[in-house]
Amino acid sequence: MNIAICGGGNLGHVCIGVLGADSRNKVSLLTSRPTQWGQKITVSDVDGKTYEGCVSKCSDQASQIVNDADLVLLCLPGYAIHEVLRNIAPFLPKKCIVGAVVSSTGFFFEAFKILPPDQPLFGFQRVPFISRTTQYGHSAELKGYKPLLRIAVEQADNREAIRQTVEHLFATPTELLSSYYEVSLSNSNPLLHTSRLYTMWKDWQPGITYERNPYFYAEWTEQAASLYIDMDVEFQKLLRTIGLKDGSIPSVLDYYDSTDAKSLTQKISTIPAFQGILSPMTQNANGRFLPDFHSRYFTEDFPYGMRFIVETAEKYHQPTPLIREVYSWGIEKIECFSQHK
């Protein structure tokens, strides 16, 4: 296939390495920094396996990258989806499949507005793997695989054919979901990250600093786990109100094979791929730490993750008081400190 990757972040690196390692695929990259990319991307996984993907074309011009694509894959943060879709729309081949690795940051909502009503779309419920760039434009680490992928497909005559294509490309069993809501609304990062952020810093005020930066996952707390579970209860009620079948988005406790806040804390804090990840903090001139409200934990998960849960709940008149409380706190912090960026 001719595959166009949009976005040169962590996921973009790994997707190029994995998909481009198959010599039958021709992989191109749309990025704002094309001069920093080599012709080959080396990706190593946790088991020592190495992928080497070739970059056939690399440009910041959409017309040069997507014009002959069979499949376009967005590996983008939420804030970039609208602009990139508008940029690529005039150059997309009619039956080109457009997908998003991260679907819970507005992909389907934006694609429905911007792309033609017959442009095939798909999105993952959860990212296929955990990724970390090691040398920008040259190498990355694949830190964890998913044993099963779930995707939603819209605006396609043959949804099963797209499911088979994704299953083949990612060499992972792939299930077809019944609604785009099942990938557009997520109890993963939009609730996972925000529960931790809120319980760490809900009482933070300017002037408060900290002696050290804690590990975000390895030092996960039962307080954060409890909030995560309680927000997920509201989330699951919303899914039932929409009309999605039970389990279409597994509950937090089911997904992490846990029974309560204590076991969930133990599970999250010991996931191998999460080890060594620090909290989003900056260090001042005195060596003290304070929250970084400009980090993507804030700028992605509140306005481009939680927001869609809140807006959908409003649309269906479903109360979500805890989710709204955490969401309002995060948005207030982002807006308050954006002027100081």
Phi, psi and omega per residue, in radians:
M1 nan 2.683 2.911
N2 -1.563 1.971 -3.061
I3 -2.015 2.232 3.088
A4 -1.897 2.077 3.073
I5 -1.640 2.253 3.078
C6 -1.890 1.932 3.123
G7 2.006 2.196 -3.074
G8 -1.887 0.640 3.090
G9 -1.508 -2.773 -3.115
N10 -0.974 -0.884 -3.104
L11 -1.175 -0.625 3.098
G12 -1.061 -0.759 3.107
H13 -1.016 -0.868 -3.051
V14 -1.217 -0.670 3.108
C15 -1.086 -0.706 3.099
I16 -1.111 -0.793 -3.126
G17 -1.080 -0.791 -3.072
V18 -1.315 -0.883 -3.095
L19 -1.248 -0.598 -3.136
G20 -1.356 -0.228 3.118
A21 -1.217 -0.374 3.053
D22 -1.451 1.989 -3.047
S23 -1.093 -0.255 3.114
R24 -1.371 -0.237 3.131
N25 -1.719 2.478 2.986
K26 -1.966 1.991 -3.009
V27 -1.909 2.215 3.093
S28 -2.021 2.812 -3.067
L29 -2.312 2.233 2.982
L30 -1.768 2.009 -3.067
T31 -2.556 2.684 3.111
S32 -1.372 -0.146 -3.115
R33 -2.232 1.044 -3.035
P34 -1.131 -0.491 -3.084
T35 -1.251 -0.222 -3.094
Q36 -1.655 0.092 -3.082
W37 -1.821 2.424 3.021
G38 -1.498 3.106 -3.132
Q39 -1.454 -0.274 3.115
K40 -2.285 2.455 3.092
I41 -2.033 2.150 -3.141
T42 -1.753 2.214 3.141
V43 -2.150 2.229 3.077
S44 -1.982 2.462 -3.135
D45 -1.834 3.140 -3.041
V46 -1.189 -0.314 -3.138
D47 -1.689 0.073 3.126
G48 1.566 0.032 3.093
K49 -1.306 2.502 -3.118
T50 -2.096 2.333 3.019
Y51 -1.935 2.504 3.068
E52 -2.299 1.895 -3.093
G53 -1.836 2.400 3.116
C54 -1.575 2.472 3.050
V55 -1.779 1.888 -3.069
S56 -1.309 -0.638 3.091
K57 -2.506 2.550 3.125
C58 -2.506 2.155 -3.047
S59 -2.769 2.818 2.987
D60 -1.733 0.154 3.128
Q61 -1.872 2.023 -3.088
A62 -1.036 -0.605 -3.091
S63 -1.085 -0.453 -3.117
Q64 -1.537 -0.274 -3.000
I65 -1.873 -0.730 -2.994
V66 -1.758 -0.084 -2.999
N67 -1.134 -0.456 3.125
D68 -2.091 0.379 -3.054
A69 -1.381 2.466 2.940
D70 -1.515 -0.536 -3.114
L71 -2.520 2.311 3.048
V72 -1.960 2.259 -3.108
L73 -2.112 2.027 3.134
L74 -1.476 2.118 3.054
C75 -2.054 1.228 -2.893
L76 -2.264 2.638 2.933
P77 -1.233 2.799 -3.059
G78 -0.983 -0.714 -3.058
Y79 -1.150 -0.332 -3.075
A80 -1.639 -0.212 -3.000
I81 -1.107 -0.829 -3.104
H82 -1.007 -0.888 -3.075
E83 -1.129 -0.759 -3.114
V84 -1.161 -0.722 3.096
L85 -1.059 -0.711 3.103
R86 -1.138 -0.640 -3.126
N87 -1.229 -0.654 -3.072
I88 -1.513 -0.383 -3.017
A89 -0.903 -0.784 -3.087
P90 -1.175 -0.281 -3.001
F91 -1.952 0.019 -3.093
L92 -1.290 2.267 2.959
P93 -1.036 2.636 -2.972
K94 -0.992 -0.795 -3.075
K95 -1.768 0.242 3.088
C96 -1.084 2.333 3.121
I97 -1.468 2.252 3.129
V98 -1.991 2.146 -3.097
G99 -2.281 2.918 3.110
A100 -2.302 2.298 3.062
V101 -1.192 -0.710 3.068
V102 -1.906 1.997 -3.056
S103 -1.795 -0.207 -3.023
S104 -1.513 0.175 3.141
T105 -1.994 0.439 2.988
G106 1.826 0.143 -3.044
F107 -0.966 -0.963 -3.074
F108 -1.149 -0.709 3.137
F109 -1.041 -0.729 3.136
E110 -1.292 -0.731 -3.108
A111 -1.100 -0.672 3.114
F112 -1.067 -0.593 -3.101
K113 -1.406 -0.584 -2.941
I114 -1.754 -0.696 -3.034
L115 -1.611 2.790 3.136
P116 -1.050 2.669 -3.094
P117 -1.205 -0.165 3.087
D118 -1.925 0.250 3.081
Q119 -1.425 2.023 -3.114
P120 -1.079 2.364 -3.091
L121 -2.239 2.553 2.962
F122 -2.591 2.741 3.097
G123 -2.633 2.550 3.116
F124 -1.390 2.542 3.026
Q125 -1.295 -0.697 3.028
R126 -2.383 2.666 -3.091
V127 -1.062 2.521 -3.076
P128 -1.124 -0.477 -3.117
F129 -2.800 2.813 3.103
I130 -1.587 2.287 -2.953
S131 -2.235 2.586 3.055
R132 -2.527 2.195 3.063
T133 -1.299 2.341 3.093
T134 -1.829 -0.682 3.004
Q135 -2.427 1.994 -3.014
Y136 -0.963 2.273 3.109
G137 1.379 0.060 -3.052
H138 -2.402 -0.698 -3.035
S139 -2.675 2.767 -3.132
A140 -2.737 2.940 3.079
E141 -2.002 2.383 3.005
L142 -1.749 1.833 -2.925
K143 -1.669 -0.035 3.112
G144 -3.124 2.367 3.113
Y145 -1.739 2.741 2.945
K146 -1.741 2.379 3.132
P147 -1.292 -0.352 -3.122
L148 -2.553 2.355 3.084
L149 -1.896 2.524 3.063
R150 -2.187 2.323 -3.135
I151 -2.295 2.690 2.951
A152 -1.888 2.476 3.128
V153 -2.209 2.318 3.115
E154 -2.317 2.768 3.039
Q155 1.031 0.552 -3.102
A156 -2.143 2.433 3.077
D157 -1.237 -0.588 -3.099
N158 -2.253 1.531 -3.106
R159 -1.143 -0.623 -3.128
E160 -1.123 -0.641 3.128
A161 -1.111 -0.661 3.107
I162 -1.208 -0.692 3.080
R163 -1.024 -0.785 3.137
Q164 -1.120 -0.650 3.117
T165 -1.094 -0.822 3.138
V166 -1.109 -0.756 3.140
E167 -1.047 -0.705 3.132
H168 -1.208 -0.816 -3.073
L169 -1.096 -0.709 -3.061
F170 -1.713 0.031 3.066
A171 0.859 0.741 -3.104
T172 -2.474 2.374 3.073
P173 -0.902 2.346 -3.029
T174 -2.296 2.265 3.119
E175 -1.835 2.603 3.130
L176 -1.726 2.170 3.116
L177 -1.555 2.908 -3.009
S178 -1.626 -0.303 -3.047
S179 -2.566 2.530 3.073
Y180 -1.131 -0.367 3.070
Y181 -1.067 -0.500 -3.091
E182 -1.223 -0.285 3.055
V183 -1.985 -0.385 -3.107
S184 -1.384 -0.513 3.068
L185 -1.840 2.315 -3.018
S186 -2.426 2.410 2.983
N187 -1.746 0.288 3.027
S188 -1.453 -2.104 -3.023
N189 -0.892 -0.735 -3.104
P190 -1.054 -0.417 3.055
L191 -1.894 -0.617 3.127
L192 -1.064 -1.005 -3.096
H193 -1.142 -0.739 -3.033
T194 -1.216 -0.535 3.088
S195 -1.139 -0.692 3.122
R196 -1.206 -0.788 -3.130
L197 -1.064 -0.789 -3.080
Y198 -1.134 -0.771 -3.113
T199 -1.253 -0.421 3.075
M200 -1.344 -0.706 -2.881
W201 -2.288 0.328 -3.121
K202 -1.121 -0.443 3.135
D203 -1.766 0.135 -3.112
W204 -1.184 2.458 3.064
Q205 -2.317 2.666 3.078
P206 -0.919 2.332 -3.100
G207 1.857 -0.397 3.103
I208 -1.389 2.240 3.083
T209 -2.255 2.958 -3.052
Y210 -2.272 2.643 -3.077
E211 -1.259 -0.571 -3.073
R212 -2.509 2.856 3.082
N213 -1.764 1.985 -3.104
P214 -1.326 2.729 3.017
Y215 -1.200 2.341 -3.019
F216 -1.170 -0.775 -3.101
Y217 -1.753 -0.782 -3.051
A218 -1.099 -0.403 3.091
E219 -1.947 0.492 3.096
W220 -0.948 2.542 -3.063
T221 -1.970 2.766 3.067
E222 -1.153 -0.510 3.089
Q223 -1.098 -0.777 3.102
A224 -1.148 -0.715 3.132
A225 -1.102 -0.717 3.140
S226 -1.112 -0.756 3.098
L227 -1.132 -0.723 3.121
Y228 -1.014 -0.807 3.140
I229 -1.103 -0.796 -3.094
D230 -1.153 -0.676 3.081
M231 -1.168 -0.606 3.126
D232 -1.179 -0.565 3.063
V233 -1.053 -0.772 3.072
E234 -1.096 -0.725 -3.123
F235 -1.079 -0.781 -3.127
Q236 -1.149 -0.598 3.061
K237 -1.118 -0.681 3.101
L238 -1.095 -0.752 3.137
L239 -1.059 -0.683 3.115
R240 -1.190 -0.634 3.103
T241 -1.122 -0.693 3.100
I242 -1.127 -0.547 -3.136
G243 1.912 0.216 3.094
L244 -1.360 2.565 -3.105
K245 -1.242 2.632 3.112
D246 -0.998 2.352 3.113
G247 1.519 -0.068 3.129
S248 -1.049 -0.647 2.897
I249 -2.076 1.869 -3.044
P250 -0.970 2.501 3.061
S251 -1.088 2.804 3.126
V252 -1.003 -0.787 -3.107
L253 -1.162 -0.684 3.112
D254 -1.170 -0.798 -3.071
Y255 -1.073 -0.716 -3.113
Y256 -1.654 0.186 3.083
D257 0.896 0.900 -3.098
S258 -2.205 2.932 -3.102
T259 -2.096 -0.369 -3.106
D260 -2.791 -3.083 -3.081
A261 -1.086 -0.650 -3.109
K262 -1.145 -0.849 -3.121
S263 -1.214 -0.571 3.088
L264 -1.161 -0.703 3.086
T265 -1.055 -0.783 3.111
Q266 -1.064 -0.715 -3.109
K267 -1.160 -0.905 -3.078
I268 -1.114 -0.708 -3.041
S269 -1.265 -0.210 -3.092
T270 -2.028 0.128 3.092
I271 -1.141 2.118 -3.031
P272 -0.979 -0.726 -3.076
A273 -1.187 -0.297 -3.112
F274 -1.620 -0.110 -3.067
Q275 -1.193 2.494 3.060
G276 1.488 -0.028 -3.131
I277 -1.525 2.079 -3.116
L278 -1.462 2.917 3.087
S279 -1.331 2.752 -3.134
P280 -1.316 1.627 -3.107
M281 -2.391 2.745 3.021
T282 -2.034 2.814 -3.110
Q283 -1.997 2.305 -3.129
N284 -1.539 -3.089 -3.057
A285 -1.131 -0.379 3.138
N286 -1.601 0.105 3.133
G287 1.405 0.136 3.116
R288 -1.589 2.747 -3.064
F289 -1.902 2.587 3.054
L290 -2.545 2.746 -3.077
P291 -1.050 2.511 3.103
D292 -1.823 1.653 -3.098
F293 -1.338 -0.017 3.055
H294 -1.686 -0.060 -3.112
S295 -1.265 2.804 -3.114
R296 -1.211 -0.300 3.004
Y297 -1.023 -0.601 3.089
F298 -1.577 -0.962 -2.971
T299 -1.247 -0.247 3.096
E300 -1.761 -0.880 -2.925
D301 -1.385 -0.395 3.069
F302 -1.529 -1.113 -3.071
P303 -1.342 -0.311 -3.122
Y304 -2.164 0.423 3.085
G305 -2.530 -1.255 3.121
M306 -1.041 -0.629 -3.093
R307 -0.926 -0.718 -3.078
F308 -1.259 -0.498 3.022
I309 -1.174 -0.822 -3.128
V310 -1.082 -0.804 -3.108
E311 -1.163 -0.660 3.111
T312 -1.198 -0.678 3.087
A313 -1.070 -0.710 3.096
E314 -1.126 -0.726 -3.141
K315 -1.046 -0.673 -3.096
Y316 -1.730 0.150 3.088
H317 0.978 0.711 3.137
Q318 -1.829 2.075 -3.135
P319 -1.138 2.352 3.042
T320 -2.427 1.166 -3.002
P321 -1.093 -0.693 -3.139
L322 -1.196 -0.797 3.128
I323 -1.062 -0.750 -3.134
R324 -1.147 -0.656 3.114
E325 -1.064 -0.838 -3.132
V326 -1.178 -0.728 3.121
Y327 -1.060 -0.818 -3.120
S328 -1.093 -0.679 3.104
W329 -1.093 -0.818 -3.108
G330 -1.131 -0.773 3.135
I331 -1.111 -0.684 3.118
E332 -1.090 -0.711 3.135
K333 -1.172 -0.741 3.127
I334 -1.072 -0.833 -3.099
E335 -1.171 -0.665 -3.109
C336 -1.143 -0.668 -3.015
F337 -1.778 -0.062 3.138
S338 -1.132 -0.565 -3.134
Q339 -1.215 -0.276 -3.126
H340 -1.747 0.104 -3.072
K341 -1.140 nan nan
